[in-house]
Amino acid sequence: MLPQQLVSHLDQAKQYLDNSIDGDLPLHQRAPILKLMGEGRPDLEASYPSYAPGHVRRYRLMKACAEKVLFIWEDIVPIDKTPHLTLQIADEFIQRDYPPDDGEMKPLLSRIISCVESNPDIGLVTLSGWSIINAFQICQLDTDIWENENADAIEDIDDEIYGWSADFSASLAYAGGFSGNPGANNNKRREFWEWYLNQAAEEAYKSVCQK
């Protein structure tokens, strides 16, 4: 069962989305939801840096977003399984309950970033790849975007692509780009965020029992 405060914020975000002209769900609407996924600080009493429930839930939510647009990568470059391998290894880090160090992270990040940046002209596959990168990064460092003192006003695009959250980059891939761009589909953008609010967030929360 979801905490009432989380349910309340999900309902507020749904109402915002219903009234959104371009079908977008900006960061200031998602930040409270991400925060209410739970505590993200490591258990300082553990003999090793373990994952806190909120950290795992946020990772699983971002992974679900990345997986939702993985079909774009598979349709365009089906022979390249780099994204699949990246998420598989991220899951292994979560399962061992021990975040990766830089030595484990850098080779994998370098591999997929190189793959994405070597194909700058194939459009949506790049955004799909970045959603994988953004999701993978969370298995090491929990996202803390809600901690920004201006979280109620900050926008996703205020940050560089390296700092985007996987839900945002996945929404762009799913919708075909930013609102107003040629070929972008605001109905698909709305469809993505409706799935996010009605299914993905709840499944991510319920995937971890409180420790």
C-alpha positions as CSV (number, residue, x, y, z in Angstrom):
1,M,0.0,0.0,0.0
2,L,1.3,3.4,-0.9
3,P,1.8,6.1,1.8
4,Q,-1.0,8.6,1.7
5,Q,1.4,11.5,1.1
6,L,2.7,9.8,-2.0
7,V,-0.8,9.1,-3.2
8,S,-1.6,12.7,-2.7
9,H,1.3,13.9,-4.8
10,L,0.6,11.4,-7.5
11,D,-3.0,12.7,-7.7
12,Q,-1.7,16.3,-7.9
13,A,0.6,15.4,-10.7
14,K,-2.2,13.7,-12.6
15,Q,-4.3,16.8,-12.3
16,Y,-1.4,18.9,-13.5
17,L,-0.9,16.6,-16.5
18,D,-4.6,16.7,-17.3
19,N,-4.3,20.4,-17.7
20,S,-0.9,20.4,-19.5
21,I,-1.2,21.7,-23.1
22,D,1.9,19.8,-24.3
23,G,1.4,16.7,-22.2
24,D,4.6,17.3,-20.2
25,L,5.2,16.6,-16.5
26,P,8.1,18.9,-15.4
27,L,10.6,18.2,-12.7
28,H,8.8,20.3,-10.1
29,Q,5.9,17.9,-10.3
30,R,8.0,14.8,-10.2
31,A,10.5,15.8,-7.5
32,P,8.1,15.3,-4.5
33,I,7.1,11.8,-5.9
34,L,10.8,10.8,-6.2
35,K,11.5,12.1,-2.7
36,L,8.6,10.1,-1.2
37,M,10.0,6.9,-2.7
38,G,11.9,6.7,0.6
39,E,15.2,7.3,2.4
40,G,18.2,7.3,0.2
41,R,21.1,7.6,2.7
42,P,23.3,4.5,3.2
43,D,22.8,2.6,6.4
44,L,25.8,4.0,8.3
45,E,25.6,1.2,10.8
46,A,26.1,-1.5,8.1
47,S,29.6,-3.0,7.7
48,Y,29.4,-1.9,4.0
49,P,27.5,0.8,2.1
50,S,24.1,-0.9,1.5
51,Y,21.2,0.5,-0.6
52,A,18.4,2.2,1.2
53,P,14.8,1.3,0.1
54,G,14.2,4.7,-1.5
55,H,17.4,4.4,-3.5
56,V,16.4,1.1,-4.9
57,R,12.9,2.3,-5.7
58,R,14.1,5.3,-7.6
59,Y,16.6,3.1,-9.5
60,R,13.8,0.7,-10.5
61,L,11.5,3.6,-11.5
62,M,14.2,5.0,-13.7
63,K,15.1,1.6,-15.1
64,A,11.4,1.0,-16.0
65,C,11.4,4.4,-17.9
66,A,14.6,3.4,-19.8
67,E,13.2,0.0,-20.7
68,K,10.0,1.6,-22.0
69,V,12.0,3.2,-24.8
70,L,14.5,0.4,-25.3
71,F,12.4,-0.6,-28.4
72,I,13.7,2.5,-30.2
73,W,17.3,1.3,-29.8
74,E,16.4,-2.2,-30.8
75,D,14.6,-1.1,-33.9
76,I,17.4,1.0,-35.2
77,V,20.6,-0.8,-34.0
78,P,19.3,-4.3,-33.0
79,I,22.8,-5.9,-33.2
80,D,24.1,-3.6,-30.4
81,K,23.2,-5.0,-26.9
82,T,25.1,-2.4,-24.9
83,P,22.0,-1.0,-23.2
84,H,20.8,-4.5,-22.2
85,L,24.2,-5.4,-20.7
86,T,24.4,-2.0,-18.9
87,L,21.0,-2.6,-17.1
88,Q,21.9,-6.2,-16.4
89,I,25.0,-5.2,-14.6
90,A,23.2,-2.4,-12.8
91,D,20.8,-5.0,-11.5
92,E,23.7,-7.1,-10.3
93,F,25.0,-4.2,-8.3
94,I,21.6,-3.7,-6.7
95,Q,21.3,-7.5,-5.9
96,R,24.6,-7.6,-4.2
97,D,23.5,-4.6,-2.1
98,Y,26.7,-2.8,-2.6
99,P,27.0,0.2,-4.9
100,P,29.7,0.1,-7.5
101,D,32.9,2.2,-7.2
102,D,34.3,4.4,-9.9
103,G,36.5,1.6,-11.1
104,E,33.4,-0.5,-11.9
105,M,31.3,2.3,-13.2
106,K,33.7,4.1,-15.6
107,P,34.3,1.3,-18.1
108,L,30.6,0.6,-18.5
109,L,29.7,4.3,-18.7
110,S,32.4,4.9,-21.2
111,R,31.2,2.1,-23.3
112,I,27.6,3.2,-23.6
113,I,28.4,6.9,-23.9
114,S,30.8,6.1,-26.7
115,C,28.1,4.1,-28.4
116,V,25.6,6.9,-28.1
117,E,27.9,9.7,-29.1
118,S,29.2,7.7,-32.1
119,N,25.7,7.9,-33.6
120,P,24.8,11.6,-33.2
121,D,22.7,11.6,-36.3
122,I,20.2,8.8,-35.5
123,G,18.0,11.0,-33.4
124,L,15.8,9.1,-31.0
125,V,18.1,6.2,-30.4
126,T,20.5,8.7,-28.8
127,L,17.8,9.8,-26.3
128,S,17.0,6.1,-25.7
129,G,20.6,5.5,-25.0
130,W,20.9,8.4,-22.6
131,S,17.9,7.1,-20.6
132,I,19.9,3.9,-20.1
133,I,22.9,6.0,-19.0
134,N,20.9,8.1,-16.6
135,A,19.3,5.0,-15.1
136,F,22.6,3.2,-14.7
137,Q,24.2,6.2,-12.9
138,I,21.6,5.9,-10.2
139,C,22.8,2.5,-9.2
140,Q,25.9,4.3,-7.8
141,L,24.6,7.6,-6.7
142,D,21.0,8.2,-5.7
143,T,19.4,11.2,-7.5
144,D,19.0,14.2,-5.2
145,I,17.2,16.6,-7.6
146,W,14.5,17.3,-5.0
147,E,17.1,18.5,-2.5
148,N,17.7,21.6,-4.6
149,E,16.4,24.6,-2.8
150,N,14.7,25.7,-6.0
151,A,13.2,22.3,-6.7
152,D,9.7,23.8,-7.0
153,A,10.9,25.9,-10.0
154,I,13.8,24.0,-11.5
155,E,13.3,22.6,-15.0
156,D,14.8,19.4,-16.4
157,I,16.5,21.3,-19.2
158,D,18.3,23.6,-16.8
159,D,20.9,20.8,-16.4
160,E,23.3,19.3,-18.9
161,I,22.3,16.0,-20.5
162,Y,24.7,14.2,-18.2
163,G,22.6,15.4,-15.3
164,W,19.2,14.5,-16.7
165,S,17.0,12.0,-15.0
166,A,16.2,8.8,-16.9
167,D,12.4,9.6,-16.8
168,F,13.0,12.9,-18.6
169,S,15.3,11.5,-21.3
170,A,12.9,8.6,-21.8
171,S,9.9,10.9,-22.1
172,L,11.7,12.8,-24.9
173,A,12.6,9.6,-26.7
174,Y,9.0,8.2,-26.4
175,A,7.5,11.5,-27.7
176,G,9.9,12.1,-30.5
177,G,11.7,15.0,-29.0
178,F,10.9,18.3,-27.2
179,S,7.5,19.8,-27.5
180,G,7.4,22.0,-30.6
181,N,10.2,20.1,-32.4
182,P,9.3,18.8,-35.8
183,G,8.0,15.2,-35.5
184,A,7.4,15.5,-31.7
185,N,4.1,14.0,-30.5
186,N,2.6,15.6,-27.4
187,N,0.0,12.8,-27.2
188,K,2.8,10.3,-26.9
189,R,4.4,12.5,-24.3
190,R,1.2,12.5,-22.3
191,E,0.8,8.8,-22.7
192,F,4.3,8.2,-21.3
193,W,3.7,10.4,-18.2
194,E,0.3,8.8,-17.6
195,W,2.0,5.4,-17.5
196,Y,4.6,6.9,-15.2
197,L,2.0,8.2,-12.7
198,N,-0.6,5.4,-13.0
199,Q,1.7,2.4,-13.1
200,A,5.5,2.8,-13.0
201,A,5.7,4.9,-9.8
202,E,3.5,2.5,-7.8
203,E,5.2,-0.6,-9.1
204,A,8.6,0.9,-8.2
205,Y,7.5,1.7,-4.7
206,K,5.9,-1.7,-4.0
207,S,9.0,-3.5,-5.3
208,V,10.8,-2.9,-2.0
209,C,9.6,-3.6,1.4
210,Q,10.6,-1.1,4.0
211,K,13.7,-2.2,5.9
